[in-house]
Amino acid sequence: MTRTTVKIEGMMCQNCERHMTEAFKKAFKVREVTASHEDKQAVIVSDTAPDSEKLRETVEAAGYKFISAESEEIEKKGFPFFRKK
């Protein structure tokens, strides 16, 4: 699984956060998306890292300024007693 942090300028309120969250959900197959106008970023959790150019296009189509995107692998959470040894 991958966590991608997208730096965005132009979000001013909770409506902007919802707008950006919905745009990412429509453009990508995601497990979770959170956006924060205060932190000027959105965090996307998905099975694979989203294409950086498509991230840019999605942000700009929503009316905001794309600054950067950084992805990192994260460990899947689950119940350890269900894992095979």
Secondary structure as a PSIPRED ss2 file (coil, helix, strand):
# PSIPRED VFORMAT (PSIPRED V4.0)

   1 M C   1.000  0.000  0.000
   2 T E   0.000  0.000  1.000
   3 R E   0.000  0.000  1.000
   4 T E   0.000  0.000  1.000
   5 T E   0.000  0.000  1.000
   6 V E   0.000  0.000  1.000
   7 K E   0.000  0.000  1.000
   8 I E   0.000  0.000  1.000
   9 E E   0.000  0.000  1.000
  10 G C   1.000  0.000  0.000
  11 M C   1.000  0.000  0.000
  12 M C   1.000  0.000  0.000
  13 C C   1.000  0.000  0.000
  14 Q H   0.000  1.000  0.000
  15 N H   0.000  1.000  0.000
  16 C H   0.000  1.000  0.000
  17 E H   0.000  1.000  0.000
  18 R H   0.000  1.000  0.000
  19 H H   0.000  1.000  0.000
  20 M H   0.000  1.000  0.000
  21 T H   0.000  1.000  0.000
  22 E H   0.000  1.000  0.000
  23 A H   0.000  1.000  0.000
  24 F H   0.000  1.000  0.000
  25 K H   0.000  1.000  0.000
  26 K H   0.000  1.000  0.000
  27 A H   0.000  1.000  0.000
  28 F C   1.000  0.000  0.000
  29 K C   1.000  0.000  0.000
  30 V C   1.000  0.000  0.000
  31 R C   1.000  0.000  0.000
  32 E E   0.000  0.000  1.000
  33 V E   0.000  0.000  1.000
  34 T E   0.000  0.000  1.000
  35 A E   0.000  0.000  1.000
  36 S E   0.000  0.000  1.000
  37 H C   1.000  0.000  0.000
  38 E C   1.000  0.000  0.000
  39 D C   1.000  0.000  0.000
  40 K C   1.000  0.000  0.000
  41 Q E   0.000  0.000  1.000
  42 A E   0.000  0.000  1.000
  43 V E   0.000  0.000  1.000
  44 I E   0.000  0.000  1.000
  45 V E   0.000  0.000  1.000
  46 S E   0.000  0.000  1.000
  47 D C   1.000  0.000  0.000
  48 T C   1.000  0.000  0.000
  49 A C   1.000  0.000  0.000
  50 P C   1.000  0.000  0.000
  51 D C   1.000  0.000  0.000
  52 S H   0.000  1.000  0.000
  53 E H   0.000  1.000  0.000
  54 K H   0.000  1.000  0.000
  55 L H   0.000  1.000  0.000
  56 R H   0.000  1.000  0.000
  57 E H   0.000  1.000  0.000
  58 T H   0.000  1.000  0.000
  59 V H   0.000  1.000  0.000
  60 E H   0.000  1.000  0.000
  61 A H   0.000  1.000  0.000
  62 A C   1.000  0.000  0.000
  63 G C   1.000  0.000  0.000
  64 Y C   1.000  0.000  0.000
  65 K E   0.000  0.000  1.000
  66 F E   0.000  0.000  1.000
  67 I E   0.000  0.000  1.000
  68 S E   0.000  0.000  1.000
  69 A E   0.000  0.000  1.000
  70 E E   0.000  0.000  1.000
  71 S E   0.000  0.000  1.000
  72 E E   0.000  0.000  1.000
  73 E E   0.000  0.000  1.000
  74 I C   1.000  0.000  0.000
  75 E C   1.000  0.000  0.000
  76 K C   1.000  0.000  0.000
  77 K C   1.000  0.000  0.000
  78 G C   1.000  0.000  0.000
  79 F C   1.000  0.000  0.000
  80 P H   0.000  1.000  0.000
  81 F H   0.000  1.000  0.000
  82 F H   0.000  1.000  0.000
  83 R C   1.000  0.000  0.000
  84 K C   1.000  0.000  0.000
  85 K C   1.000  0.000  0.000
